[in-house]
Amino acid sequence: MTAYLHHFFFAVYPYIALAIFLFGSLARFERDQYTWKSDSSQLLKRGALRWGSNLFHIGILSLFFTHLFGLLTPPAVYHALGLSTEAKQLMAVVVGAILGLICLAGLLILIYRRMSEPRLRATSRVSDWVTLIWILIVLSLGLLSILTSAEHKDGSLMLLLGDWAQRIVTFRAGAAEVMVGVPWVYQVHMVLGMTLFLIFPFTRLVHVWSGFASVGYLTRAWQLVRSR
């Protein structure tokens, strides 16, 4: 049973989470566009929102892209740039710790703000609390994993995680086998992280798509406004 669950979570579950993430987001956009928003609470209480929101968004977006490029970049690429595996491991630990603490600070501010204001508590949905707490758990496990990373300064563990991610995105077999022996904190962090993509379409997180889409305004034609 344990072997079956391991194979499911690290060879099958990533594709389930990714499929629901993509097609669920598309379905929500097509069927419920009026719910496609971040549900800003600025009108209810402005205090601490700027600090909390800015720190959280800077942290989590930076973590997403550093994870994305860090896991999917083959060793041959950064070796060609003169970066050794050990140096990349050290850089990942230092940058990950800094960005993780920035994100954690912002997230805790947002959670405290929502808990301490009666009007925010009254207007908060279950999905809002699930999202905040889930991100908090995933982020905490990520920060905890830094302690384990410090014990693998040769970068061997980082290579295993990168190999797993690259096998998943290229549809190569053996992804689950790569994760055998990887410390539990990484495995739980990864499963909960993938689950975050699974619940993404059903929460306010869908507004992230709009943030990326707004880049299109840079090349959009001027809107002509003429007086009558």
Summary of the structure (lengths in Angstrom):
residues: 228
radius of gyration: 20.0
end to end distance: 73.4
largest distance: 73.4
contacts: 612
relative contact order: 0.15
helix: 78%
strand: 0%
